[in-house]
């Protein structure tokens, strides 16, 4: 699994998940979200996460109380995940098809070259 956060300017964070390791709310609050905040603060040194809104899907580790509390404490407003329609969930209809086209026919032995390729593509 690969976690990718992006803004209208491109990729903000891409983070591979260790193979065979469960993805949980603890993993997101200890690994993913802190890295996301650090990267946001690089791009927005004066304002950091102030006023930022985050849209993530309804996976149980995203909607867990632990995850919601962490985001709230850090000042990130969690937007409700929309229904699956092109207008309301653009990453499902814009990002994933673009990724499929880019990755088609490519073979990555490890996550590192995959991450490099994704970063360069976007």
Secondary structure, DSSP 8 states (H G I E B T S, - for coil): -EEEEEETTEEEEEEE--TT----HHHIIIIIHHHHHHHHHHH-TTTTTTT-EE-----HHHHSHHHHHHHHHTT-EE-----S-TTT-HHHHTHHHHHHHHHTT---SSHHHHHHHHHHH-
